């Protein structure tokens, strides 16, 4: 219970998102050699994934982790008070590589957004692909094994 309260508080402090944990599906499962994830349902029936680790994680790393866990992401929450965080960092990294370019499109920034530092991470999940949530396991042949069985698909309404 204290871990859940600490998780709620850290999400509110870092992302500015008020969450009320209702049901934890997996808690602190390994998703890489040095990162851990918690998947939980909120009281508003949203499925959120929190990832934190000791190593430097980028948005690209988080996207890969979400995919390998068998999840489909709907939204990546930026840090509090920085709603355009991924575009800002992507634009900075793009200007480091191409200092003279003026007209920059979203397609130009796509790769450089993936290089944004993103640790800790908070992701809203739209679907669990095959009803299984996977965790990292270095002893497994595929490096991933089932951590929990849970069916979830968010149905969008207007």
C-alpha positions as CSV (number, residue, x, y, z in Angstrom):
1,X,0.0,0.0,0.0
2,X,2.8,2.4,0.8
3,X,4.4,1.6,-2.6
4,X,1.2,2.5,-4.3
5,X,0.9,5.8,-2.5
6,X,4.6,6.6,-3.3
7,X,3.9,5.8,-7.0
8,X,0.8,8.0,-7.0
9,X,2.8,10.9,-5.4
10,X,5.8,10.5,-7.8
11,X,3.5,10.5,-10.8
12,X,1.8,13.7,-9.6
13,X,5.1,15.4,-8.8
14,X,6.9,14.5,-12.0
15,X,4.0,14.4,-14.6
16,X,1.4,16.6,-12.9
17,X,-1.2,13.8,-13.5
18,X,-3.7,13.0,-10.7
19,X,-4.0,9.2,-10.6
20,X,-6.0,7.1,-8.2
21,X,-4.7,3.5,-8.3
22,X,-7.5,1.1,-8.3
23,X,-5.9,-2.2,-9.4
24,X,-2.2,-3.1,-9.9
25,X,-1.7,-5.7,-12.7
26,X,2.1,-6.0,-12.3
27,X,4.3,-4.2,-9.9
28,X,8.0,-3.5,-10.4
29,X,8.6,-6.2,-13.0
30,X,11.9,-6.0,-14.9
31,X,11.7,-4.7,-18.5
32,X,15.4,-4.4,-19.1
33,X,18.6,-5.1,-17.2
34,X,18.1,-1.9,-15.1
35,X,14.5,-0.7,-15.6
36,X,11.3,-1.7,-13.9
37,X,7.7,-1.2,-14.8
38,X,4.3,-1.0,-13.0
39,X,1.1,-1.5,-14.9
40,X,-2.1,-0.4,-13.2
41,X,-5.7,0.6,-13.7
42,X,-7.0,3.9,-12.4
43,X,-10.3,4.6,-10.9
44,X,-11.4,6.1,-14.3
45,X,-10.6,2.7,-15.9
46,X,-7.5,4.0,-17.7
47,X,-4.6,1.6,-18.0
48,X,-1.3,3.3,-17.3
49,X,2.3,2.0,-17.4
50,X,5.0,3.6,-15.3
51,X,8.6,2.8,-16.2
52,X,11.7,3.9,-14.2
53,X,15.3,2.8,-14.2
54,X,18.8,3.5,-13.3
55,X,20.1,3.8,-16.8
56,X,19.4,6.6,-19.3
57,X,16.2,5.8,-21.1
58,X,15.0,7.7,-24.2
59,X,11.5,7.9,-25.8
60,X,12.7,5.3,-28.3
61,X,13.7,2.9,-25.6
62,X,10.3,3.3,-23.9
63,X,8.5,2.7,-27.1
64,X,10.4,-0.5,-27.7
65,X,9.8,-1.7,-24.1
66,X,6.1,-1.0,-24.4
67,X,5.9,-3.0,-27.6
68,X,7.9,-5.9,-26.2
69,X,5.7,-6.0,-23.1
70,X,2.8,-6.8,-25.5
71,X,1.1,-3.4,-25.1
72,X,-0.1,-0.8,-27.5
73,X,0.5,2.8,-26.3
74,X,-2.0,5.6,-26.8
75,X,-0.2,8.6,-25.2
76,X,3.2,9.3,-23.7
77,X,2.9,11.9,-20.9
78,X,5.6,14.7,-21.0
79,X,7.1,16.1,-17.7
80,X,5.0,18.6,-15.8
81,X,4.8,22.1,-17.1
82,X,6.4,21.1,-20.5
83,X,3.6,20.0,-22.7
84,X,5.7,20.2,-25.9
85,X,8.8,18.5,-24.3
86,X,9.4,15.9,-27.0
87,X,9.2,18.4,-29.8
88,X,11.5,20.8,-27.9
89,X,14.2,18.2,-27.4
90,X,13.8,16.9,-30.9
91,X,14.2,20.3,-32.3
92,X,17.4,20.9,-30.2
93,X,18.9,17.6,-31.4
94,X,18.0,18.3,-35.0
95,X,19.7,21.8,-34.8
96,X,22.8,20.1,-33.4
97,X,23.0,18.0,-36.5
98,X,21.7,20.5,-39.0
99,X,22.5,24.0,-37.6
100,X,21.6,25.8,-40.9
101,X,18.2,24.4,-41.6
102,X,15.3,26.7,-41.0
103,X,12.1,25.0,-42.4
104,X,11.7,21.9,-40.2
105,X,8.7,19.5,-40.7
106,X,7.3,17.0,-38.3
107,X,8.7,14.2,-40.5
108,X,12.2,15.7,-40.0
109,X,11.8,15.7,-36.2
110,X,10.3,12.2,-35.9
111,X,13.7,10.4,-35.3
112,X,15.1,13.2,-33.1
113,X,12.0,13.1,-30.8
114,X,12.9,9.5,-30.1
115,X,16.2,10.7,-28.6
116,X,14.5,12.7,-25.9
117,X,15.6,11.6,-22.4
118,X,12.5,10.0,-20.8
119,X,13.2,8.5,-17.3
120,X,10.8,8.0,-15.5
121,X,8.1,7.4,-18.1
122,X,4.3,7.4,-17.9
123,X,2.4,5.8,-20.8
124,X,-1.4,5.5,-21.3
125,X,-2.1,2.0,-22.8
126,X,-4.9,1.5,-25.3
127,X,-4.7,-2.3,-25.6
128,X,-3.0,-5.4,-24.3
129,X,-2.3,-7.2,-27.6
130,X,-2.8,-10.9,-26.9
131,X,-4.1,-10.8,-23.3
132,X,-0.6,-11.3,-21.8
133,X,1.7,-8.8,-20.2
134,X,5.4,-9.7,-20.6
135,X,8.5,-9.0,-18.5
136,X,12.2,-9.2,-19.2
137,X,13.8,-12.5,-18.4
138,X,17.5,-12.9,-19.3
139,X,17.2,-16.8,-18.9
140,X,14.5,-17.1,-21.5
141,X,15.3,-17.8,-25.2
142,X,13.3,-14.8,-26.3
143,X,14.4,-12.7,-23.2
144,X,10.7,-12.2,-22.4
145,X,8.2,-14.2,-20.4
146,X,4.6,-13.8,-19.3
147,X,4.2,-11.8,-16.1
148,X,0.4,-11.6,-16.0
149,X,-2.7,-12.4,-18.0
150,X,-5.1,-9.5,-18.4
151,X,-7.5,-8.5,-21.1
152,X,-7.9,-4.8,-21.9
153,X,-8.9,-2.8,-24.9
154,X,-9.9,0.9,-24.7
155,X,-13.0,1.7,-26.8
156,X,-12.9,5.3,-27.9
157,X,-16.1,7.3,-27.6
158,X,-16.8,10.7,-29.0
